[in-house]
Amino acid sequence: MVFDLHRFLQGEKPPANVPFTADSSRRDFGGVQVPSPAECNFSAQLAAEGAALALAVKAVAEGVCARCLGPVRRCFDFTCEYLVRPRELADPDFELPLDENGCLDVEELAYQELYLAIPRVLLCSPDCPGLCAVCGQRKDACTCAPTTDAAPADARLNVLKKLLGQDPKEVH
């Protein structure tokens, strides 16, 4: 969907309130899939300083938990608001996806905002215990004897420990 922002700012277009779907199933979300189209709503109103734009996005993302490798399905429902001033359309560093005629690609904007909303590290739950290093099952389901997963102390930090008055042999 394309919205002529240039003509809208000149008062040649009425206010807009347009629901649409954005299919991002073939777009890259960094290892996460958005299997069904996002339900979106775009609105534009003239404001004293320019145009007040709003984009609402509802989408479902699916991926793999970074700790336990289990499936993750997360719903996203958010609204982004923008205030666009007429002079900003000529700025080459303008943040919204405009073409050379001042038309806004609203589907591309929905993809960009959804991309930024999806966390780079997906977890099935905030307190996911991860996998057992011995048996490979979730830590909360395995029966292995507890192990210390702590990494060995880094010898390069001994100088800092001495400065702090700690014995490097006692601190791990």
C-alpha positions as a LaTeX table, in Angstrom:
\begin{tabular}{lrrr}
\hline
Residue & $x$ (\AA) & $y$ (\AA) & $z$ (\AA) \\
\hline
Met1 & 0.00 & 0.00 & 0.00 \\
Val2 & 1.32 & 3.40 & $-0.98$ \\
Phe3 & 0.23 & 6.67 & 0.62 \\
Asp4 & 0.96 & 9.96 & $-1.15$ \\
Leu5 & 2.34 & 11.88 & 1.81 \\
His6 & 3.49 & 14.81 & $-0.33$ \\
Arg7 & $-0.02$ & 15.50 & $-1.65$ \\
Phe8 & $-1.51$ & 14.91 & 1.79 \\
Leu9 & 0.74 & 17.57 & 3.34 \\
Gln10 & $-0.36$ & 20.01 & 0.63 \\
Gly11 & $-3.99$ & 19.46 & 1.63 \\
Glu12 & $-4.93$ & 17.65 & $-1.58$ \\
Lys13 & $-5.98$ & 14.42 & 0.14 \\
Pro14 & $-8.51$ & 13.85 & 2.94 \\
Pro15 & $-7.57$ & 12.25 & 6.27 \\
Ala16 & $-7.01$ & 8.50 & 6.00 \\
Asn17 & $-7.90$ & 5.51 & 8.14 \\
Val18 & $-7.04$ & 2.38 & 6.16 \\
Pro19 & $-6.97$ & $-1.21$ & 7.44 \\
Phe20 & $-4.74$ & $-3.57$ & 5.44 \\
Thr21 & $-2.79$ & $-6.80$ & 5.72 \\
Ala22 & 0.96 & $-7.02$ & 5.23 \\
Asp23 & 2.30 & $-10.41$ & 4.15 \\
Ser24 & 5.81 & $-10.77$ & 5.57 \\
Ser25 & 6.02 & $-14.55$ & 5.32 \\
Arg26 & 8.93 & $-14.33$ & 2.87 \\
Arg27 & 10.74 & $-11.47$ & 4.63 \\
Asp28 & 13.83 & $-11.87$ & 6.80 \\
Phe29 & 13.30 & $-11.49$ & 10.54 \\
Gly30 & 16.63 & $-12.94$ & 11.66 \\
Gly31 & 15.65 & $-16.58$ & 12.16 \\
Val32 & 12.07 & $-15.82$ & 13.21 \\
Gln33 & 9.08 & $-16.48$ & 10.95 \\
Val34 & 5.90 & $-14.43$ & 10.59 \\
Pro35 & 3.79 & $-17.15$ & 8.95 \\
Ser36 & 0.51 & $-15.26$ & 8.57 \\
Pro37 & $-0.11$ & $-11.74$ & 7.30 \\
Ala38 & 0.04 & $-8.96$ & 9.88 \\
Glu39 & $-3.19$ & $-7.07$ & 10.43 \\
Cys40 & $-2.45$ & $-3.37$ & 10.19 \\
Asn41 & $-4.22$ & $-0.05$ & 10.31 \\
Phe42 & $-2.76$ & 3.17 & 8.93 \\
Ser43 & $-4.16$ & 6.60 & 9.73 \\
Ala44 & $-3.15$ & 10.10 & 8.70 \\
Gln45 & $-4.47$ & 13.43 & 9.97 \\
Leu46 & $-3.34$ & 16.96 & 9.26 \\
Ala47 & $-1.80$ & 18.63 & 12.29 \\
Ala48 & $-0.65$ & 22.18 & 12.96 \\
Glu49 & 2.98 & 21.24 & 12.28 \\
Gly50 & 2.43 & 18.75 & 9.46 \\
Ala51 & 0.92 & 15.28 & 9.32 \\
Ala52 & 0.18 & 13.04 & 12.30 \\
Leu53 & 0.55 & 9.42 & 11.17 \\
Ala54 & $-0.17$ & 6.24 & 13.10 \\
Leu55 & 0.49 & 2.63 & 12.21 \\
Ala56 & $-1.03$ & $-0.20$ & 14.27 \\
Val57 & 0.36 & $-3.70$ & 13.73 \\
Lys58 & $-0.89$ & $-7.08$ & 14.99 \\
Ala59 & 1.24 & $-10.08$ & 14.08 \\
Val60 & 2.37 & $-13.49$ & 15.29 \\
Ala61 & 6.03 & $-14.52$ & 15.21 \\
Glu62 & 7.31 & $-18.08$ & 15.54 \\
Gly63 & 10.81 & $-19.22$ & 16.28 \\
Val64 & 13.02 & $-21.32$ & 18.53 \\
Cys65 & 13.86 & $-20.58$ & 22.17 \\
Ala66 & 17.50 & $-19.53$ & 22.49 \\
Arg67 & 17.94 & $-21.48$ & 25.73 \\
Cys68 & 15.98 & $-24.73$ & 25.42 \\
Leu69 & 15.44 & $-24.92$ & 21.64 \\
Gly70 & 11.69 & $-25.35$ & 22.15 \\
Pro71 & 9.12 & $-23.71$ & 19.89 \\
Val72 & 8.16 & $-20.10$ & 20.64 \\
Arg73 & 5.02 & $-18.36$ & 19.43 \\
Arg74 & 4.72 & $-14.70$ & 20.37 \\
Cys75 & 1.98 & $-12.19$ & 19.55 \\
Phe76 & 2.85 & $-8.57$ & 18.85 \\
Asp77 & 0.30 & $-5.76$ & 19.05 \\
Phe78 & 1.69 & $-2.22$ & 18.94 \\
Thr79 & 1.11 & 1.24 & 17.51 \\
Cys80 & 3.74 & 3.62 & 16.17 \\
Glu81 & 3.08 & 7.34 & 15.81 \\
Tyr82 & 4.93 & 9.82 & 13.63 \\
Leu83 & 4.79 & 13.58 & 13.13 \\
Val84 & 5.97 & 14.52 & 9.66 \\
Arg85 & 6.77 & 18.12 & 8.77 \\
Pro86 & 6.74 & 19.18 & 5.10 \\
Arg87 & 10.44 & 20.17 & 5.13 \\
Glu88 & 11.43 & 16.64 & 6.23 \\
Leu89 & 10.34 & 15.10 & 2.91 \\
Ala90 & 13.41 & 16.56 & 1.19 \\
Asp91 & 15.80 & 15.24 & 3.86 \\
Pro92 & 17.82 & 12.29 & 2.45 \\
Asp93 & 18.08 & 10.83 & 5.97 \\
Phe94 & 14.31 & 10.83 & 6.53 \\
Glu95 & 13.44 & 7.71 & 8.53 \\
Leu96 & 10.23 & 6.66 & 6.76 \\
Pro97 & 10.38 & 4.66 & 3.50 \\
Leu98 & 9.49 & 7.31 & 0.89 \\
Asp99 & 10.02 & 7.20 & $-2.84$ \\
Glu100 & 11.28 & 10.18 & $-4.88$ \\
Asn101 & 7.70 & 11.49 & $-5.29$ \\
Gly102 & 6.99 & 11.67 & $-1.54$ \\
Cys103 & 4.87 & 8.50 & $-1.45$ \\
Leu104 & 5.08 & 6.41 & 1.70 \\
Asp105 & 5.34 & 2.61 & 1.35 \\
Val106 & 3.14 & 1.67 & 4.31 \\
Glu107 & 3.71 & $-2.10$ & 3.96 \\
Glu108 & 7.47 & $-1.56$ & 4.10 \\
Leu109 & 7.00 & 0.63 & 7.16 \\
Ala110 & 4.95 & $-2.14$ & 8.83 \\
Tyr111 & 7.75 & $-4.65$ & 8.08 \\
Gln112 & 10.43 & $-2.33$ & 9.49 \\
Glu113 & 8.50 & $-1.65$ & 12.69 \\
Leu114 & 7.72 & $-5.34$ & 13.19 \\
Tyr115 & 11.37 & $-6.23$ & 12.57 \\
Leu116 & 12.38 & $-3.80$ & 15.32 \\
Ala117 & 9.68 & $-5.10$ & 17.71 \\
Ile118 & 10.74 & $-8.76$ & 17.54 \\
Pro119 & 13.56 & $-9.43$ & 20.04 \\
Arg120 & 16.80 & $-10.79$ & 18.59 \\
Val121 & 16.84 & $-13.48$ & 21.31 \\
Leu122 & 13.52 & $-15.28$ & 21.66 \\
Leu123 & 12.79 & $-17.15$ & 24.87 \\
Cys124 & 9.86 & $-19.47$ & 25.56 \\
Ser125 & 9.59 & $-17.81$ & 28.98 \\
Pro126 & 11.73 & $-15.26$ & 30.84 \\
Asp127 & 12.77 & $-17.91$ & 33.37 \\
Cys128 & 13.55 & $-20.69$ & 30.87 \\
Pro129 & 16.23 & $-22.87$ & 32.54 \\
Gly130 & 17.87 & $-23.97$ & 29.30 \\
Leu131 & 19.31 & $-27.41$ & 28.53 \\
Cys132 & 21.31 & $-29.72$ & 30.76 \\
Ala133 & 24.93 & $-29.93$ & 29.60 \\
Val134 & 25.03 & $-33.65$ & 30.49 \\
Cys135 & 21.83 & $-35.19$ & 29.09 \\
Gly136 & 20.53 & $-32.46$ & 26.76 \\
Gln137 & 17.05 & $-32.29$ & 28.31 \\
Arg138 & 15.52 & $-29.15$ & 29.79 \\
Lys139 & 17.19 & $-28.50$ & 33.14 \\
Asp140 & 13.87 & $-28.53$ & 34.95 \\
Ala141 & 13.07 & $-32.02$ & 33.55 \\
Cys142 & 16.44 & $-33.81$ & 33.79 \\
Thr143 & 17.52 & $-36.05$ & 36.66 \\
Cys144 & 21.27 & $-35.53$ & 36.34 \\
Ala145 & 23.31 & $-34.64$ & 39.42 \\
Pro146 & 23.82 & $-30.90$ & 39.72 \\
Thr147 & 27.01 & $-29.68$ & 38.10 \\
Thr148 & 28.84 & $-26.43$ & 38.30 \\
Asp149 & 28.53 & $-24.82$ & 34.92 \\
Ala150 & 30.80 & $-21.96$ & 36.00 \\
Ala151 & 33.65 & $-21.17$ & 33.68 \\
Pro152 & 37.16 & $-21.30$ & 35.14 \\
Ala153 & 38.42 & $-18.03$ & 36.57 \\
Asp154 & 40.19 & $-15.80$ & 34.08 \\
Ala155 & 43.82 & $-15.38$ & 35.22 \\
Arg156 & 44.01 & $-11.98$ & 33.53 \\
Leu157 & 41.71 & $-10.59$ & 36.23 \\
Asn158 & 44.17 & $-11.40$ & 39.04 \\
Val159 & 45.74 & $-7.94$ & 38.81 \\
Leu160 & 42.33 & $-6.33$ & 39.32 \\
Lys161 & 41.56 & $-8.62$ & 42.24 \\
Lys162 & 44.86 & $-7.64$ & 43.88 \\
Leu163 & 44.01 & $-3.95$ & 43.45 \\
Leu164 & 40.63 & $-4.55$ & 45.09 \\
Gly165 & 42.33 & $-6.27$ & 48.01 \\
Gln166 & 41.04 & $-9.74$ & 47.21 \\
Asp167 & 43.23 & $-12.80$ & 47.17 \\
Pro168 & 43.07 & $-14.16$ & 43.60 \\
Lys169 & 43.34 & $-17.72$ & 44.92 \\
Glu170 & 40.23 & $-17.31$ & 47.07 \\
Val171 & 38.02 & $-15.63$ & 44.47 \\
His172 & 36.66 & $-17.70$ & 41.60 \\
\hline
\end{tabular}
